[in-house]
Amino acid sequence: METLVVGRITTVFGVRGWVKVHSYTDKVETLCSYKPWFIATASGIQQLEIDDWRRHGESLVVHIKGTDDRDIAQKWCGSEIQVAKTNLPELSKDDYYWHQLEGLAVIAHHQDQEVRLGVVKSLLETGANDVLVVKGDSQSIDREERLIPYVDEFVVKVDLADQRVDVNWDPAF
């Protein structure tokens, strides 16, 4: 089973086994709809069941089923929350999850030439728009890191089958 990290348990909340969770999802509440949760432990992957949750400011607080003590809940703090990729909803055409873009080759189209800039290392959320973090590799024009806004003006095409992102971008930037 392939999993994806969607959040992190940060700290205990109260004395009855609740924990505070930081969600990496666009809408914080969405995290609780992905079930079950998996946590990597020293002895392997463990499944967690959430039996209650509520919004708390910009994050969530959740209750892990069978965990009714603050000291027991403490052992989950610092753990990344993983879910099966198959649990993610289907997206409409031309929409992608960030994890689908990571590792794709980035090809710049500039002055009627194609130039490989590197691969998508990660994405950043800036508020205005997302940004591709592109890191040069052994096949690119250099080893520089570039930040390319993920907007239609610059991102021309995403081709998951060919493992590439085509961009309108001056390689000198």
C-alpha positions as CSV (number, residue, x, y, z in Angstrom):
1,M,0.0,0.0,0.0
2,E,1.3,3.4,-1.0
3,T,0.8,6.1,1.6
4,L,1.0,9.9,1.6
5,V,1.9,12.1,4.6
6,V,-1.1,14.4,5.1
7,G,-0.4,15.9,8.6
8,R,1.4,15.7,11.9
9,I,0.4,15.1,15.5
10,T,2.0,18.0,17.3
11,T,1.1,18.0,21.0
12,V,-1.3,16.7,23.6
13,F,-4.5,18.7,24.2
14,G,-6.1,18.5,27.6
15,V,-5.9,15.5,29.9
16,R,-8.3,13.0,28.3
17,G,-6.2,11.7,25.4
18,W,-6.8,14.4,22.8
19,V,-4.0,15.6,20.5
20,K,-3.5,18.6,18.4
21,V,-2.9,18.0,14.7
22,H,-1.4,20.1,12.0
23,S,-3.0,19.3,8.6
24,Y,-1.1,19.5,5.3
25,T,-4.4,19.4,3.4
26,D,-5.9,22.5,1.7
27,K,-9.0,22.4,3.9
28,V,-8.0,21.4,7.4
29,E,-11.2,19.4,8.1
30,T,-10.5,17.1,5.1
31,L,-7.8,15.3,7.1
32,C,-10.5,13.7,9.2
33,S,-12.3,12.3,6.2
34,Y,-9.2,10.2,5.2
35,K,-9.6,7.0,7.1
36,P,-7.8,5.1,8.5
37,W,-4.7,7.0,9.6
38,F,-1.3,5.2,9.7
39,I,1.7,6.2,11.9
40,A,5.2,4.9,11.5
41,T,6.5,3.5,14.8
42,A,9.7,1.7,15.8
43,S,7.9,-1.6,15.4
44,G,6.3,-0.8,12.0
45,I,3.2,1.0,10.7
46,Q,0.4,1.3,13.2
47,Q,-3.2,2.1,12.2
48,L,-5.0,4.8,14.2
49,E,-8.8,5.3,14.4
50,I,-10.1,8.8,15.2
51,D,-13.4,8.7,17.0
52,D,-13.9,12.4,17.5
53,W,-12.5,15.7,16.3
54,R,-13.1,19.4,16.2
55,R,-11.5,22.5,14.7
56,H,-9.2,24.5,17.0
57,G,-8.0,27.7,15.4
58,E,-6.1,26.9,12.3
59,S,-5.6,23.3,13.3
60,L,-7.6,20.3,14.6
61,V,-7.8,18.5,17.9
62,V,-8.7,14.8,17.6
63,H,-9.3,11.9,19.9
64,I,-7.6,8.6,19.1
65,K,-10.0,5.7,19.8
66,G,-8.9,3.9,23.0
67,T,-6.6,6.7,24.2
68,D,-8.1,8.4,27.2
69,D,-5.0,9.5,29.0
70,R,-2.7,12.4,28.3
71,D,0.5,10.3,28.9
72,I,-0.7,7.7,26.5
73,A,-1.5,10.3,23.9
74,Q,1.9,11.8,24.3
75,K,3.6,8.9,22.5
76,W,1.9,9.9,19.3
77,C,3.3,13.5,19.4
78,G,5.7,14.3,16.6
79,S,4.3,11.5,14.4
80,E,3.4,12.1,10.8
81,I,-0.1,11.1,9.7
82,Q,-0.2,8.9,6.6
83,V,-3.2,7.8,4.6
84,A,-3.5,5.4,1.6
85,K,-3.2,7.2,-1.7
86,T,-6.2,5.3,-2.9
87,N,-8.3,7.1,-0.3
88,L,-7.7,10.5,-1.9
89,P,-10.7,11.7,-4.1
90,E,-10.3,11.8,-7.8
91,L,-9.5,15.2,-9.1
92,S,-10.9,16.8,-12.2
93,K,-8.8,16.9,-15.4
94,D,-5.9,19.3,-15.2
95,D,-5.9,19.2,-11.4
96,Y,-3.0,17.4,-9.6
97,Y,-2.0,16.5,-6.1
98,W,1.4,18.0,-5.1
99,H,2.9,14.5,-4.6
100,Q,2.1,13.8,-8.3
101,L,4.2,16.7,-9.4
102,E,7.2,16.0,-7.2
103,G,10.0,14.3,-9.2
104,L,8.7,15.3,-12.6
105,A,11.2,16.8,-15.1
106,V,10.7,20.5,-15.8
107,I,11.2,21.6,-19.4
108,A,11.4,25.3,-20.3
109,H,10.2,26.6,-23.6
110,H,12.0,29.8,-24.4
111,Q,12.8,31.4,-27.8
112,D,11.7,28.3,-29.7
113,Q,14.0,26.0,-27.7
114,E,13.4,23.3,-25.1
115,V,15.7,23.3,-22.1
116,R,15.6,21.0,-19.1
117,L,15.7,23.0,-15.9
118,G,15.7,20.0,-13.5
119,V,13.0,18.2,-11.5
120,V,10.2,19.4,-9.2
121,K,11.7,19.1,-5.7
122,S,8.7,20.4,-3.8
123,L,6.0,23.0,-3.9
124,L,5.4,26.1,-1.8
125,E,2.2,27.7,-0.8
126,T,2.6,31.4,-0.9
127,G,-1.0,32.6,-0.5
128,A,-1.2,34.2,-4.0
129,N,-0.4,31.0,-5.8
130,D,1.6,27.8,-5.4
131,V,5.2,27.7,-6.5
132,L,7.2,24.9,-8.1
133,V,10.6,24.4,-6.5
134,V,12.8,23.1,-9.3
135,K,16.2,21.7,-8.6
136,G,18.8,21.2,-11.3
137,D,20.0,17.6,-11.9
138,S,22.6,15.8,-13.9
139,Q,20.5,16.2,-17.1
140,S,19.6,19.9,-16.7
141,I,21.4,23.0,-17.9
142,D,22.8,23.7,-14.4
143,R,22.3,22.7,-10.8
144,E,20.5,25.8,-9.8
145,E,17.3,25.9,-7.8
146,R,14.4,27.9,-9.4
147,L,11.1,29.0,-8.1
148,I,8.4,29.0,-10.8
149,P,4.9,30.2,-10.0
150,Y,2.3,27.4,-10.6
151,V,0.0,29.5,-12.8
152,D,-1.3,29.1,-16.3
153,E,0.9,31.9,-17.6
154,F,4.0,29.8,-16.8
155,V,2.9,26.2,-16.5
156,V,1.8,25.1,-20.0
157,K,1.3,21.4,-19.6
158,V,1.6,18.7,-17.0
159,D,2.1,15.2,-18.5
160,L,2.1,12.5,-15.8
161,A,2.6,9.7,-18.4
162,D,5.7,11.3,-19.7
163,Q,6.8,12.5,-16.2
164,R,7.2,16.1,-17.2
165,V,6.0,19.7,-16.7
166,D,6.4,22.1,-19.6
167,V,6.8,25.7,-18.6
168,N,7.2,29.1,-20.4
169,W,10.3,30.2,-18.5
170,D,13.5,32.0,-19.3
171,P,16.3,29.5,-18.3
172,A,18.4,32.5,-17.2
173,F,16.0,33.2,-14.3
